[in-house]
Amino acid sequence: MAELSSDGRLADIREDYLALTRRKRLYSGILLSLFVALMASGFMIADARNAGGFWDGIANVFVFPKIVIAEAWEKRAELPAHVVEYFPALLETINIAAVSTLIGTLIAVVLSMLSTRGLARWPRLIPLFRRLMDVMRAVPEIVIALILIFVLGGGPVPAMIAIAFHTSGALGKLFSEVNENASLKPVEGLASVGANWSQRMALGVVPQVSPNYLSYALLRFEINIRASAILGFVGAGGIGYELKNAMTWGAGKYDDSAAIFLMLFLTIVAVDQVSSVVRNRLAHGRASEMLA
């Protein structure tokens, strides 16, 4: 009888597992079908509204890169001169990204702590700070930059403000999730000896979460380099502005465009490699501390 009862339970468990698997496959199939339908309808709408049509232009997709590469190869002897010429613009782009990342990170730290339960200075205002961060990361950098360029004029300052604004919202969300895993015991200990809110956050929370903060900030720095280069196309300075001018002139300036592309690509790769090494060391060091 005991064996029969055990076999019955195993059969019930097996049947429940198979039913769960079937439901999961059904839901996955429905979601996949919906995704394919949305992709197909979106592509059809975009193709219908595209000037000239997608299928008519797909054959020419490699024509422009071919022309650029051909002219750059023909004038390859001028590449070092172009690197020297546009290097200051590249430094300006990196500076925009670095300053905006630093400012955005500092603002994000404050916003994240004000929007984390158990750490917030004003708990009732947590939804307000969270919605503020939602707005800050929902508005694209290029929209903010265009508004600021209209108000302040062209240059790196509108780009820096726009990227810092978006960075604050994006990092604030990530930092708040990190804060939720922080231990509250140091905060409570500091509160018991009369520390104010700023001291509790600086001494009780930041030491716990700083490796994750730095890791996310480095990742955001990579993104901001790309963003600052893109904002150059709308007059926000940096190497993106030089690339826009070189491409606008067309044939005869494509070697300049190729040199700028190459410089930007190598810079992003270098920053990505360095930040990846630093993030890995931070992650491994944090893991070693937890194991210890």
N, C-alpha and C positions, 0 to 999 in steps of 0.2 A: 504493500500500500504506500509506503514511504517513497519507493522508487517511482511508482505511478504518479504520485503527487509532485515529485521533483521533475519528472518528465513533462508534466502538464505545465509547470511554471516556466520551464525552459521553452516550451512551445509558445506560451503566451508572450514571453519576452521576445522571441524570434519574430512572432507575428507583429508585435508592436514596433519593433525595429524596422521590419520591411515596410510597414504602413508609413512610418516616419520618413523612410527613404523615398517612397513613392511620392509623398506630399512635397518633399524637398525638390525632387526632380520636376514635379508639376509646376511648382512656383518658379523654379529656375527657368523652365521652358517658357512660361508666360512672360517673365521679365526679359528674357532674351528676345522673344518675338516682339515685345513692345519696343525694346531698344533698336532692333533692326528696322521696325516700321518708322520710328522717329528719325533714324538716320536717313532712311530712304526719302521720307517726305521732306526733311530738311535739305537734303542734297538737291531734290527736284526744284524746291522753291529757290534755293540759291542759284542753281543753274539757269532758271527762268529769268531771274532778275539780273544776272551777270551780263555786263556789256560785251556782246560778241559770243557768249556761250562758252561753257567749259569744254565741251568736246571739240569745238572749233579751234580752241587755243592750246589744248593739251599737247599738240604736236610741236609747238614752239616753246615749250617750257624750258628747254635747255639752250635756246638760241642766245639769250642774253648772257648767261654764264660763259658760254663758248666765246662770245665776243670779248668779254672782260678778260678772260684767261689768255686769249690770243694776244691782246694788246699788252697785257702785263708781261707776258713772256717775251714779247718783242722788245720791250723797254726794261727788261729785268736788271740791266746795269744801273738803272736809276733808283732801284729799291732802297739801298742804304740812305740815299738823299731824302727819299720820301719818309723813311722811318725817323730821321732826324727832324724833318719839317713838322711832322704830326705828333711827335712824342709829347710836346707840351700839352696838346689837346687831350692826349690819352691820360696824362697825369691829372688834368682837370676833371676828367670823367671819374677817375679813381677817387679823387678828393671829394667829389660830389657824393659818391656812393659811401665813402668812409664817414663823412660828417653826418650825412642823413641817417646812416645806420646807428651811429653813436647817439645822436639826439633821439631817434625813434626808440632805441633800446631803453634809454633812461626814462622816457615817458611811458613806455610799455611796462617797465618794472612797477612804477607807481600805480598805473591803471590796473594791472593784474592783481596787486595786493588789495586795492580798493574794491575789487570785484570777486574776491575769493571768500567763501564762507569760512568763518573761524579766524580770519585775518583782517577783514575789512574794518576800517576806521568807523564807517557809518553803515552798519548792516542793511538798513532800510533803503540805502541808495545803491545797493549792488545791482539791481536790474537797470538802473540808469547808466551806470558805468559800463555794463555789458552791452547795452544798446548803443552807447557811444562808440565802443570798439567795433561793433558791427558796422556802423556807418563809416567809420574811418577806413576799414578794409574793403568795404563795398564799393567805394568811389575809386575808379582807376586813377593811377598817377597822372596819366596824360590829360585827363579832364581837369584835375586840379592845376596842373602846370599851365594849361591853356588859359585858365581864368587868371592865374597869377601873372602870366606874361602880359595879358591885357592890362592888368593893374600896375605891375612893377616894371614892365619892359623885359626884353630878352636878356638872357644871361644865366649863370649857374644858380643864382639865389632861388628863382622860382622852382627849378628842378630839385634843389635840395629840400625846400619846404614840402613840395609835393611828395617826394619819396619818403621823407621823414614822417609825414602825416599818415601815409599808407602803412609804413613799417610799424608805427605805433599800434595800429589796430591789429595787424597780423601777428606781431610778436606778443602783444598783450593777451590775445586769446591763448597762444601756446604757453606763455608764462603762467597764466592762471591755472591751466591744467597741471603744470608742474607744481605749483603752490599747493594744490589739493593733496599731493602726496607727501608734503612736508610734515614732520612731527611737530605737534603743538606743545610738547613738553618744555622745550627751551623758551618758547614764548610765554608760557604760563609761569615759568621760573623767573623770567625777567620782570613780568608784571607784578609778581609777589614782592620784589624788592624796589618797586616804585618806578620802573622804566616807562617812559612814554611810548606812544605808538611807533614813532619813527625809530627809536632805539630798539624796540622789540623786533621790528622788521629787519633792521640792519644787522643786528647781532644774533637774532634767533632764527631768522628764515633765510636770509641771503646766503650765509655760509653753507646751508644745506642744498640750495638749488643753484648756486652759481655755476657749477659745471654744465648743467643743462641750459642755463641762460646763455653762457658763452657759446655752446654748441649751436643753439638756434640762431644766435646773433651772427655767427660766422656763415651759416647757411644763408641767412638773409643778406649778408654782404655780397655774396655771389649774385644773388637775384638783383640786388640794387645796382651792380655794375652794368648788367644788361639793361635795366630800366633807365639808368642815366644816359646810356648810349642811345636808346630809343627816343628819349625826350629831346635829345639834340636835334632830331628831325623837325621839331616844332619850334626851334629857336631857343632852346634852353642851354646852349653851349656844349662844350666838350667835343669828343671825337665824333659823336653822332652828327653834329652840325657840319663838321668838315666833310663827313661822308655824304651828307645830303648835297653839299655844294659840288663835290666831285662828281656825283652821279647826275646832277642837274646839267652840268656842262656837257655830259655825254661823251661821244667818241673823242679821243685825245686826252681825256682825263681818267680813263678807265684804269690806267696803271696806278693812279693815286687811290682809286676806289679799292683796287686789289690790295695795295699796301695797307690801307686802313683796316680792311677786313682781316688781313693776316695778323696785324698788331692786336686787334680786339680779340680775335680767336685765341691767340697765344696767351694774352693776359687772363682771359676767363679760365683757360685750362690751368694756368699756373696758380691762380687764386683757388680754383677748385681743388687742386692737388694739395696745396699747403693747408687749406682749411680742413680737408678730409683727414690729413695726418693729425692735425691738432684735435679734431673731434674724436678720432679713434683713441688717441692717448687719454683724452678726458674720460671717455666711456670706459676704457680699461682701468684707469686709475680709480674711477668711482666704483667699478665692480670689485676691485681689489679691496677697497675700504669696506664695502658691505660684507665681503667674505671674512675680512679680519674681525 
